[in-house]
Amino acid sequence: MTIAPPVADRRPAAFTAHGVTIEDPYAWLRDPGYPVVTDPDVLGYLEAENAYFEAVMAPHRALIDRLYEEMKARIKEDESSVPQKDGDWLYWTAFETGGQYRKWWRKPISGGEDELLLDEPALAEGKEYFRLGALSVSNDGRLLAYAIDDNGSERFEVRVKVIATGEHLPEVIPGMLSEIVWAADDSGFLYGLANEQWRTDNARFHRIGTPIADDVELFREADEGFRVGVSETSDRQWIVIATGDHVTSEVWLVPAADPLATPVCVSPRKVEREYDVDAHGDTLFIHTNDTNPNFRLCTAPVADPGTWTELIAPSDEFYMTGVSCFADFFIVDGREEGLDQIEIHGYDGGPPKRIAFPEASYDAGLGDNPEYDMTVLRLGYESMVTPATVYDYDVASGAMTVLKVQEIPSGYDAARYGTERLKMTARDGTEVPVSIVYPKDFPRDGSRPLFLYAYGAYGHAIPPGFSTGRLSLLDRGFAYAIAHIRGGDDLGQQWYLDGKLEKRTNSFSDFVDVAKGLIEGGWTSAGKIAIAGRSAGGELMGAVVNSDPALWGAVIADVPFVDVLNTMMDETLPLTPGEWPEWGNPIEDAAAFELIRSYSPYDNVTPQAYPPLFISGGLNDPRVTYWEPAKWAAKLRYEKTDDNVLLLKTNMGAGHGGKSGRFESLREAAEEHAFVLWQLGVTG
């Protein structure tokens, strides 16, 4: 029996800007009471789509269950992290068998019993959604401040616990959206509140034992596009209050020993200049892109923070992504030809030591290194064929010790798979890197399916890391590729700049051209490519199904940012003002309006055949509001000329990240994999 999909009403609605009138018959799907959604028509439509999703996927439940069990069998259920020393304690986390959430533990270095810091399973009991946000132990080890979100809205509630007794102090801070940083004397901590538009425009100090209403606001940001964050320098002498958007930043310092002191600005903001700060003694280390998109490293006296002296010049080959200070050396993180590099520098100015990694394509970086005076660094490493590995690296000797390799209980043999770093030529001649993993017997005759993933926005690189869930595709004959398209910073900040604002469409064309290059290389064929993207990567999905629908055999668009024009025209939405440096401001700029209108996926749905689509959203999502995927699905249903399946699944009790809990999120992955296998005709 054929199941009829829901049909959303088309209700007259329009707006006019820059002399252009935009019709929007699905605008009613935005509940006027948002972020509270109570409109019965809106809820009725979303529930009808969810019922349709369940009915269409019902014949595939056996496959979903099989994929879920495969994925679950690859996860060590009683997984625990490698303990790490911080002061007088060793800290680690652990899951119990069957547990969705982790427990946080510690024990004294001097010996003694394990001590339970935080019991996530107990906190999540009975809740449809649970997420732990910030977590911070006081310097004396006595108190734990932590923040939780139990509906996916990312408005966290802060609580304070006496670790020894398990007792909670009476103060509770709702609406927090930041980290938590303790004052040096543990009299209180810094944090930031989200305002009504879900923007953190402040830094506040809460003194333990006093009413929340008496908390002191230390800093307030006037620019509605900026967000405020709090952190601390590596030596824990300074509390850092940082404010900025996607292109401009400004840093203020407060002594950790005197958190109510007037914050000192390191250097006043300059448009399109970013910088961040760490400290070593009386010297600030300033990582900045003021002279080159690939960043440089400067120093400045704490007493004169605005006077910068270059310590490491920028490089066209090496993209400096961060700097961390330790007592006897500092670390420079970066990427060269898209691959992670870690350099150890002495304060005496001698030549740096670069840590060597064994594979041609990999993902590596500093792990948890909480202490300032460290001689052994904790590192993380993985590749598309190498499971996540935790190392200790001895700075003096260069010796690397394996502490833990990700365990896959159902078994894993890396020799069964191959991985390569390819380059595909985009239509403007640019070489786009592609990381690919495949079964060793994979033929290059175009006969096999391929799964292609990308993001391509905000300067966010997608590393070639390991995934146990991906094995379910590889073991069914797929290749899996990551396209490192422009818009990410995989090859440096210029790579990011070349995929944003007026160059935004490079991200979309890069993705299409990578797919065509993979077809030309015999990796797959048109119609045998499954593609996926999330959030801004979902915008990518929307753009490429409009431009090249015949290439794709199945499309996964999770919480997709597809109603770009409407969202960027609405400055009341949580993210909009802060997003204008990324996409452009179509309210004030007619050229930005026309550019966004030319590619906004929702606005460019046309009567044509579309590939099979699996679209997801979250009712409580503050980043990509639920009506974006809902409106897009409704318009696609109305316009498309094919009979391919189109599914919209809205998580009614979750937000941007989908369902919480390690097994619930696995089940969602199993549903998406089952959809891909079904649509590409691959038997389970």
Secondary structure, 3 states (H helix, E strand, C coil): CCCCCCCCCCCCCEEEECCEEEECCCHHHCCCCCCCCCCHHHHHHHHHHHHHHHHHHHHHHHHHHHHHHHHHHCCCCCCECCCEEECCEEEEEECCCCCCCCEEEEEECCCCCCEEEEEHHHHHCCCCCCEEEEEEECCCCCEEEEEEECCCCCCEEEEEEECCCCCEEEEEEEEECCCCEECCCCCEEEECEECCCCCECEEEEEECCCCHHHCEEEEECCCCCCEEEEEECCCCCEEEEEEECCCCEEEEEEECCCCCCCCEECCCCCCCCCEEEEEECCEEEEEECCCCCCCEEEEEECCCCCCCEEEECCCCCEEEEEEEECCCEEEEEEEECCEEEEEEEECCCCCCEECCCCCCCCEEEECCCCCCCCCEEEEEEECCCCCCEEEEEECCCCCEEEEEECCCCCCCCHHHEEEEEEEEECCCCCEEEEEEEEECCCCCCCCCCEEEECCCCCCCCCCCCCCCCCHHHHCCCCEEEEECCCCCCCCCHHHHHCCCHHHCHHHHHHHHHHHHHHHHCCCCCCCCEEEEEECHHHHHHHHHHHHCHHHEEEEEEECCCCCHHHHHCCCCCCCHHHHHHHHCCCCCCHHHHHHHHHHCCHHHCCCCCCCCEEEEEECCCCCCCCHHHHHHHHHHHHHCCCCCCEEEEEECCCECCECCCHHHHHHHHHHHHHHHHHHCCCCC
